[in-house]
Amino acid sequence: MTNQYLVAVIGAGPAGLFGARELANQGAHVVLFNRDIKPGGLAEYGIYPTKYTMKAGLRKQFRQVLQHPNIDYYGNVSIGAEGDLSLDDLWTLGFQAVLVTAGAQGAKWLGLPGENLEGVYQAKDVVYFYNKLPPNSQQHYRFGKRCAIVGAGNVMVDIARYLIRQEKVDEVIAVVRRGPAEVKFDKKEMEYVIANLHQGALDKEIARVWPIMEAVNQDPEAARATIMEALPKAYPAVSDTRFRFEFLSSPTQMLGENGLLTRLEVEDTTLVLKDSDTKARGTGNKRTLDVETVIFAIGDKVDESFGLPTKWNEFVKNENPLYPVDGTSFEAFDPQAGKPIEGVFVGGWSRKASDGLVGYARKDGINAARAVLQYLHTQQPDASALETVITKVRGLHKPAITKNDIERLEAIEAEEAHKRGLEEFKFASNEEMLRAMRLIIAA
């Protein structure tokens, strides 16, 4: 196989899968490594569980990608400084380029007191929990009667939907640092929770922040109307959960007793105009909300232990790329050495954390692959090390999941869903999946 390039793609979400296909279509043999057993990344484990049609359509596309003869898939294999294989291992094995599309596996913390209390979580961990991604699917989460979600985007709404429609808690409070004119969620997502929105509480909040909004030329009535746009197509309520907003409120600390969260302290903020942009600024006035759960939905960051230099929650990119695509740099950069890390590229959320959804990740993965191809064209094609790679992967201390294994697992889960009369069935642990595929034997 010396007439092909040999490329490692790390991460099998939309960016990795479609990036791998682009490389394979253009004369590379791709080995796709995935930390999870199943491909799909956030498309598999981040989209709300009951969006069956959307997930089925994406899985069909992913299957088509994996059927490409120039793509090998190895799930259950982690790459990184603390993984099953390091980046140095990949070079030793004979890869000619590495495309990192592992997403943003870390999560942003604000560094506030009380973040270690039970009941304080990151949004990604909660989303992975109810989407049954191991090991989050097997962990205990303390969802109390009153839950606060910090953030104002679609992730906040998705988690509110779970707490309202599945956990059926007493109250969900969206804690928003800015005002009602700057919420980021879509009307379509809001349809699932707006039946539980306490309109009296919303009106009271709008009235409270009205003068602050007007001072920065924001229209409170228009902001309220935007929030309420989802009401005509609201899904019927299935719980008595009270959903409300706390605008112009910034968390300052979590308070608790005996290791359990009991209150969230927030600082009131105000809005100021700076260079024609609106900013939130603390006022010094603090108050507490009685809650048993706080979930931070404020964005993600790359895994700092992966083995690439990081800055501002992202891997460092070459500001003057040698192989740009549409003016964007996909090249990993070593600021200490002052030069690009040769042959290493980043795409999707590994390039820019929390930016865009599935369609964006797909496009970014393809563009990252095109940057890799520019680099490869400066090298001689050589995939002769492929057998060495296969031998190494098969010799790991745990099963490496292949394309055939994934097909078998999907068939088993589909059969199980049919037996149980469910739209969808997922095994909740890696051990269950490995047993189902007969890759480990039950004790």
C-alpha positions as CSV (number, residue, x, y, z in Angstrom):
1,M,0.0,0.0,0.0
2,T,2.9,2.4,-0.8
3,N,0.8,4.4,-3.2
4,Q,-1.3,6.0,-0.5
5,Y,-0.7,8.4,2.4
6,L,-1.2,7.1,5.9
7,V,-3.1,9.5,8.2
8,A,-4.4,9.2,11.7
9,V,-7.7,11.0,12.5
10,I,-8.4,11.3,16.2
11,G,-12.1,11.5,17.2
12,A,-15.1,10.2,15.3
13,G,-17.6,12.9,15.7
14,P,-18.9,14.7,12.5
15,A,-15.7,16.6,12.1
16,G,-13.6,13.4,12.3
17,L,-15.8,11.3,10.2
18,F,-16.3,13.7,7.3
19,G,-12.7,14.8,7.5
20,A,-11.7,11.1,7.2
21,R,-13.9,10.7,4.2
22,E,-12.4,13.7,2.5
23,L,-8.9,12.3,3.1
24,A,-9.8,8.9,1.9
25,N,-11.4,10.2,-1.2
26,Q,-8.2,12.1,-2.1
27,G,-5.7,9.3,-1.8
28,A,-5.1,8.7,1.9
29,H,-5.6,5.6,4.0
30,V,-7.1,6.8,7.2
31,V,-7.0,5.1,10.6
32,L,-9.8,6.6,12.6
33,F,-9.3,6.4,16.4
34,N,-12.2,7.0,18.8
35,R,-12.2,7.2,22.6
36,D,-15.8,5.9,22.6
37,I,-16.9,2.6,21.4
38,K,-19.5,4.1,19.0
39,P,-18.8,6.8,16.4
40,G,-20.8,10.0,16.3
41,G,-19.4,12.1,19.2
42,L,-21.8,14.8,20.2
43,A,-24.1,13.9,17.3
44,E,-24.6,10.5,19.1
45,Y,-24.3,11.6,22.7
46,G,-25.2,15.3,22.7
47,I,-28.5,15.6,20.7
48,Y,-31.5,15.2,22.9
49,P,-32.4,11.5,23.3
50,T,-35.9,11.6,21.8
51,K,-34.8,13.3,18.6
52,Y,-35.0,9.9,16.9
53,T,-35.4,11.0,13.3
54,M,-32.5,13.4,13.4
55,K,-30.2,10.8,15.1
56,A,-31.3,8.1,12.6
57,G,-30.4,10.3,9.7
58,L,-27.0,11.2,11.1
59,R,-26.2,7.5,11.9
60,K,-27.0,6.6,8.3
61,Q,-24.5,9.2,7.1
62,F,-21.9,7.9,9.5
63,R,-22.4,4.3,8.4
64,Q,-21.8,5.4,4.8
65,V,-18.6,7.1,5.8
66,L,-17.3,4.0,7.7
67,Q,-18.0,1.8,4.7
68,H,-15.2,3.6,2.7
69,P,-12.6,1.0,2.0
70,N,-9.8,3.5,2.7
71,I,-11.0,4.0,6.3
72,D,-10.2,1.8,9.2
73,Y,-12.1,2.4,12.5
74,Y,-10.8,1.6,16.0
75,G,-13.2,2.6,18.8
76,N,-12.5,2.2,22.5
77,V,-8.9,3.5,21.8
78,S,-7.9,6.8,23.4
79,I,-5.1,8.9,22.0
80,G,-3.2,11.5,24.1
81,A,-0.5,11.9,26.7
82,E,-2.5,9.8,29.1
83,G,-4.2,7.6,26.5
84,D,-3.7,4.1,25.1
85,L,-1.4,5.7,22.4
86,S,0.4,9.1,22.5
87,L,1.0,11.4,19.6
88,D,4.6,10.3,19.7
89,D,3.4,6.7,19.4
90,L,1.6,7.6,16.2
91,W,4.7,9.0,14.6
92,T,6.7,6.0,15.7
93,L,4.1,3.7,14.0
94,G,4.6,5.5,10.7
95,F,1.7,7.9,10.3
96,Q,2.5,10.8,7.9
97,A,0.0,13.2,9.3
98,V,-2.4,13.5,12.3
99,L,-5.7,15.3,12.3
100,V,-7.1,15.9,15.8
101,T,-10.9,16.2,15.8
102,A,-11.4,15.0,19.4
103,G,-13.9,17.8,20.2
104,A,-13.7,19.9,23.4
105,Q,-13.5,17.2,26.0
106,G,-12.9,19.6,28.9
107,A,-15.4,21.9,30.5
108,K,-15.1,25.5,31.6
109,W,-15.2,26.2,35.4
110,L,-15.3,29.7,36.7
111,G,-13.1,28.8,39.7
112,L,-15.8,29.7,42.2
113,P,-15.9,28.5,45.8
114,G,-18.1,25.4,46.3
115,E,-17.6,23.9,42.8
116,N,-16.7,20.6,44.5
117,L,-20.0,20.3,46.4
118,E,-22.3,17.4,45.4
119,G,-25.0,18.8,43.2
120,V,-22.7,21.1,41.2
121,Y,-22.1,19.8,37.6
122,Q,-21.0,20.7,34.1
123,A,-23.6,20.7,31.4
124,K,-21.6,18.3,29.2
125,D,-21.5,15.7,32.0
126,V,-25.2,15.9,32.5
127,V,-26.0,15.7,28.8
128,Y,-23.7,12.6,28.5
129,F,-25.5,11.1,31.5
130,Y,-29.0,11.2,30.0
131,N,-27.7,10.3,26.5
132,K,-26.1,7.2,28.1
133,L,-22.4,7.8,27.3
134,P,-20.1,5.7,29.5
135,P,-18.9,6.4,32.1
136,N,-21.2,9.3,32.7
137,S,-24.2,7.0,32.2
138,Q,-23.2,5.0,35.3
139,Q,-22.5,7.9,37.6
140,H,-24.9,9.4,40.2
141,Y,-26.2,12.9,39.7
142,R,-28.1,14.8,42.4
143,F,-31.0,16.5,40.8
144,G,-32.8,18.2,43.7
145,K,-36.3,19.7,43.8
146,R,-34.9,23.1,42.8
147,C,-32.2,23.3,40.0
148,A,-30.3,26.2,38.6
149,I,-28.8,26.2,35.1
150,V,-26.2,28.8,34.4
151,G,-26.4,29.9,30.8
152,A,-28.9,31.1,28.1
153,G,-28.2,28.9,25.1
154,N,-29.6,25.7,23.6
155,V,-27.7,23.5,26.0
156,M,-29.4,25.3,28.9
157,V,-32.8,24.6,27.2
158,D,-31.9,21.0,26.5
159,I,-31.0,20.4,30.2
160,A,-34.1,22.3,31.3
161,R,-36.1,20.0,29.1
162,Y,-34.7,16.9,30.8
163,L,-35.2,18.3,34.3
164,I,-38.8,19.4,33.4
165,R,-40.0,16.5,31.3
166,Q,-38.0,13.5,32.7
167,E,-36.9,14.3,36.3
168,K,-40.0,16.5,36.8
169,V,-38.3,18.6,39.5
170,D,-40.2,21.4,41.3
171,E,-38.4,24.4,39.8
172,V,-35.8,25.1,37.1
173,I,-34.1,28.5,37.2
174,A,-32.1,29.8,34.2
175,V,-29.4,32.1,35.7
176,V,-28.3,34.5,33.0
177,R,-25.4,37.0,33.4
178,R,-26.9,39.3,30.8
179,G,-30.4,40.5,30.0
180,P,-33.4,39.0,28.2
181,A,-32.4,40.7,24.9
182,E,-29.2,38.6,24.7
183,V,-30.5,35.0,25.2
184,K,-29.0,32.6,22.6
185,F,-31.5,29.7,22.5
186,D,-33.6,28.8,19.4
187,K,-37.4,29.1,19.3
188,K,-37.6,25.5,18.2
189,E,-35.8,24.3,21.3
190,M,-37.8,26.5,23.6
191,E,-41.1,24.8,22.4
192,Y,-40.3,21.8,24.6
193,V,-40.2,23.8,27.9
194,I,-42.2,27.0,27.3
195,A,-45.4,25.4,28.6
196,N,-43.7,25.3,32.0
197,L,-42.4,28.9,31.8
198,H,-44.0,31.0,34.6
199,Q,-45.1,34.0,32.7
200,G,-45.8,36.0,35.8
201,A,-42.3,35.5,37.0
202,L,-41.0,36.4,33.5
203,D,-43.0,39.7,33.5
204,K,-41.6,40.5,37.0
205,E,-38.1,39.9,35.8
206,I,-38.6,42.0,32.7
207,A,-39.9,44.8,34.8
208,R,-37.0,44.5,37.2
209,V,-34.4,44.9,34.5
210,W,-36.4,47.3,32.3
211,P,-34.5,50.5,33.2
212,I,-31.1,48.8,32.8
213,M,-32.1,47.6,29.3
214,E,-33.4,50.9,28.2
215,A,-30.2,52.6,29.4
216,V,-28.3,50.6,26.7
217,N,-31.0,51.0,24.0
218,Q,-32.5,47.5,24.4
219,D,-36.2,47.0,24.0
220,P,-37.7,45.0,26.9
221,E,-41.0,44.3,25.2
222,A,-39.3,43.0,22.1
223,A,-37.0,40.8,24.2
224,R,-40.1,39.3,26.0
225,A,-41.8,38.7,22.7
226,T,-38.8,36.9,21.3
227,I,-38.7,34.6,24.4
228,M,-42.5,33.9,24.0
229,E,-42.3,33.2,20.2
230,A,-42.3,29.4,21.0
231,L,-45.6,29.5,22.8
232,P,-48.0,28.8,19.8
233,K,-46.2,25.5,19.1
234,A,-45.5,24.6,22.7
235,Y,-45.4,20.9,23.6
236,P,-48.0,20.1,26.3
237,A,-46.6,20.2,29.8
238,V,-46.0,16.8,31.4
239,S,-45.0,18.1,34.8
240,D,-45.8,20.9,37.2
241,T,-42.2,22.2,37.1
242,R,-41.9,25.9,37.4
243,F,-39.5,27.3,34.9
244,R,-38.2,30.8,35.3
245,F,-35.3,33.2,34.6
246,E,-33.0,35.2,36.8
247,F,-31.5,37.8,34.4
248,L,-28.5,40.0,35.2
249,S,-27.3,37.5,37.7
250,S,-23.7,36.2,37.9
251,P,-22.8,33.2,40.1
252,T,-20.2,34.0,42.8
253,Q,-20.1,30.9,45.0
254,M,-22.0,27.7,45.9
255,L,-22.9,27.1,49.5
256,G,-23.7,23.8,51.2
257,E,-23.9,21.6,54.2
258,N,-22.2,18.3,54.8
259,G,-20.8,18.4,51.3
260,L,-24.2,18.9,49.7
261,L,-25.2,22.0,47.7
262,T,-28.0,24.1,49.4
263,R,-27.7,27.6,47.9
264,L,-26.3,29.5,45.0
265,E,-24.9,33.0,45.6
266,V,-25.2,35.4,42.7
267,E,-24.2,39.0,42.1
268,D,-26.5,41.4,40.4
269,T,-25.1,42.7,37.2
270,T,-25.8,45.8,35.1
271,L,-25.4,46.4,31.4
272,V,-22.9,48.9,30.0
273,L,-22.1,50.0,26.5
274,K,-18.4,49.6,25.5
275,D,-17.3,50.3,21.9
276,S,-20.9,49.8,20.7
277,D,-21.0,46.4,22.4
278,T,-23.0,45.5,25.5
279,K,-21.2,44.1,28.5
280,A,-22.4,42.8,31.9
281,R,-20.7,44.4,34.9
282,G,-21.1,43.4,38.5
283,T,-22.8,45.8,41.0
284,G,-21.5,44.3,44.2
285,N,-25.1,43.4,45.4
286,K,-25.3,39.7,46.2
287,R,-28.2,37.4,47.1
288,T,-28.7,33.7,47.3
289,L,-31.0,31.2,45.6
290,D,-32.1,28.1,47.4
291,V,-31.2,25.2,45.1
292,E,-29.9,21.6,45.4
293,T,-28.4,21.5,41.9
294,V,-26.4,23.9,39.8
295,I,-25.4,23.0,36.2
296,F,-23.0,25.2,34.4
297,A,-23.8,25.5,30.7
298,I,-21.2,28.1,29.8
299,G,-19.1,26.3,27.1
300,D,-16.3,23.8,26.8
301,K,-12.6,23.7,26.4
302,V,-10.1,21.3,24.8
303,D,-8.4,18.6,26.9
304,E,-5.3,20.2,28.2
305,S,-3.7,16.8,29.0
306,F,-4.0,15.7,25.3
307,G,-0.4,16.6,24.5
308,L,-0.8,19.8,22.4
309,P,-0.1,23.4,23.5
310,T,-3.3,25.2,24.7
311,K,-4.3,28.8,25.2
312,W,-7.7,30.3,26.1
313,N,-9.3,26.9,26.2
314,E,-8.2,25.9,22.7
315,F,-5.2,24.2,21.1
316,V,-2.8,26.8,19.8
317,K,-3.0,27.3,16.0
318,N,-0.4,28.8,13.6
319,E,-1.4,32.4,13.1
320,N,0.4,32.5,9.7
321,P,-0.6,29.1,8.3
322,L,1.4,27.4,5.6
323,Y,-1.7,25.5,4.4
324,P,-4.7,27.7,5.0
325,V,-8.2,26.9,3.8
326,D,-10.6,29.8,3.3
327,G,-8.2,31.9,5.3
328,T,-8.4,29.7,8.4
329,S,-5.5,28.0,10.1
330,F,-5.9,24.3,11.0
331,E,-2.2,23.8,11.9
332,A,-1.2,23.0,15.5
333,F,1.5,25.4,16.8
334,D,4.2,25.2,19.5
335,P,4.6,28.7,20.9
336,Q,7.7,27.7,22.9
337,A,9.5,26.6,19.7
338,G,7.9,29.4,17.7
339,K,6.9,27.1,14.9
340,P,4.1,24.8,13.7
341,I,4.0,21.2,14.9
342,E,4.8,19.5,11.6
343,G,2.1,17.2,10.3
344,V,-0.4,17.9,13.1
345,F,-3.7,19.6,12.3
346,V,-6.9,20.4,14.3
347,G,-10.5,20.6,13.2
348,G,-14.0,20.9,14.6
349,W,-14.3,21.8,18.2
350,S,-10.6,20.8,18.6
351,R,-9.9,23.9,16.5
352,K,-12.6,26.2,18.0
353,A,-14.4,24.9,21.1
354,S,-18.2,25.0,21.3
355,D,-18.5,26.7,17.9
356,G,-21.5,25.6,15.8
357,L,-23.4,22.3,15.6
358,V,-23.3,19.2,13.4
359,G,-23.3,21.0,10.1
360,Y,-20.5,23.3,11.1
361,A,-18.4,20.5,12.5
362,R,-18.8,18.6,9.3
363,K,-17.7,21.5,7.2
364,D,-14.8,22.3,9.5
365,G,-13.6,18.7,9.5
366,I,-13.7,18.7,5.6
367,N,-11.7,21.9,5.5
368,A,-9.2,20.6,8.1
369,A,-8.7,17.5,5.9
370,R,-8.0,19.8,2.9
371,A,-5.3,21.6,4.9
372,V,-3.8,18.1,5.7
373,L,-3.9,17.2,2.0
374,Q,-1.9,20.3,1.2
375,Y,0.7,19.2,3.6
376,L,0.7,15.6,2.4
377,H,1.3,16.8,-1.2
378,T,4.8,17.9,0.1
379,Q,5.5,14.3,1.2
380,Q,5.9,11.0,-0.6
381,P,2.9,8.6,-0.3
382,D,3.8,5.8,2.0
383,A,1.2,3.6,3.8
384,S,3.5,0.7,4.2
385,A,3.3,0.9,8.0
386,L,-0.4,0.1,8.0
387,E,0.1,-3.5,9.1
388,T,2.4,-2.3,11.9
389,V,-0.5,-0.1,13.1
390,I,-3.0,-2.9,13.0
391,T,-0.7,-5.2,14.9
392,K,-0.1,-2.5,17.6
393,V,-3.8,-1.8,18.0
394,R,-4.7,-5.4,18.2
395,G,-2.1,-5.9,20.9
396,L,-3.5,-3.3,23.3
397,H,-4.7,-4.3,26.7
398,K,-8.4,-4.0,25.7
399,P,-10.6,-4.7,22.7
400,A,-10.3,-2.2,19.8
401,I,-13.7,-1.9,18.1
402,T,-13.8,-2.3,14.4
403,K,-16.4,-1.3,11.7
404,N,-17.7,-4.9,11.7
405,D,-18.1,-4.7,15.5
406,I,-20.1,-1.5,15.2
407,E,-22.5,-3.0,12.7
408,R,-23.0,-6.0,15.0
409,L,-23.7,-3.7,18.0
410,E,-26.2,-1.6,16.1
411,A,-28.1,-4.7,15.0
412,I,-28.1,-6.0,18.6
413,E,-29.4,-2.7,20.0
414,A,-32.1,-2.4,17.3
415,E,-33.3,-5.9,18.1
416,E,-33.4,-5.1,21.8
417,A,-35.4,-1.9,21.1
418,H,-37.9,-4.0,19.1
419,K,-38.2,-6.6,21.8
420,R,-38.9,-3.9,24.4
421,G,-41.2,-1.8,22.2
422,L,-38.9,1.2,22.3
423,E,-38.0,3.7,19.7
424,E,-34.4,3.2,20.6
425,F,-32.3,1.2,23.0
426,K,-28.7,1.9,24.2
427,F,-26.5,-0.2,26.4
428,A,-25.4,2.2,29.2
429,S,-21.9,0.9,29.8
430,N,-18.9,-0.2,27.8
431,E,-18.9,-3.5,29.5
432,E,-22.5,-4.2,28.4
433,M,-21.6,-3.2,24.8
434,L,-18.4,-5.4,24.8
435,R,-20.4,-8.4,26.2
436,A,-23.1,-7.9,23.6
437,M,-20.4,-8.0,20.8
438,R,-18.9,-11.0,22.6
439,L,-15.6,-9.2,22.9
440,I,-15.5,-10.0,26.6
441,I,-17.0,-12.9,28.5
442,A,-19.3,-12.3,31.4
443,A,-17.9,-13.4,34.7
